[in-house]
């Protein structure tokens, strides 16, 4: 028997005191960084298992690209892409599985297949999504997005305080979830880096990420390989943004992120372990000084 084989899916829960690593598994032909690499079940499943061996705490399976200008697909096509992968990983992996979707039909099928976290870039605003999530009672990540993937980068605009704008939006979605019967303890928030935001917007959000703690929900940050990093690095392509992605993940962890969503699991896990070890020594020293 494979050492990772087990019975039943693992439910997702945030772990206090440690930033968790979410491995990105795009079962798509057109995602911005790895589209086409894992668009068949066999390589996708193998990649998921490799990320778990590298230290991923959760695997996020997505069947529809949400990159700027992405083409929408039907719920049936999305289900065909993700369900074989989720079913196999839920049987074989000792980690929770997330479904990256906005469609209620896909949410229901994915949870039935073994997913225990819904990661929704539309924050349950699609017709029927909020009701299905409340019925399923699994963890949900609510993300901020201005516009939709097809047009979101055309002309995003915000007031003078984008952090306040994003916080207000997420507060409204949290309230809607609670009113629908979703337990607040199941909710995670994501400021949505790159979703209807220019570089200045993204940097402002990342610089003041800790202000989102006022919402009293775990924070998920996904900046891995994104164009904002490429812009900072003078136009470097996605394949050359690994170190920048790890640096951004460390910043996010130090300013309140409970989960970082990444393509490059192993270097991110290593960096967080070193960061955590140093931080633990610092905390012990501070405690000794206070005595």
Secondary structure, 3 states (H helix, E strand, C coil): CCCCCCCCCCCCCCCCCCCEEEEEEECCCCCCCCCCCCCCHHHHHHHHHHHHHCCCCEEEEECCCCCCCCCCCCHHHHHHHHHHHHHHHHHHCCCEEEEECCCHHHHHHHHHHCCCEEEECCCCCCCCHHHHHHHHCCEEEEECCCCCCCCCCCCCCCCCCHHHHHHHHHHHHHHHHHHHCCCHHHEEEECCCCCCCCHHHHHHHHHCHHHHHHHCCEEEECCCCCHHHHHHCCCCCHHHCHHHHHHHHHHHHHCCEEEEEECCHHHHHHHHHHHHHHHHHHHHHHHHHHC
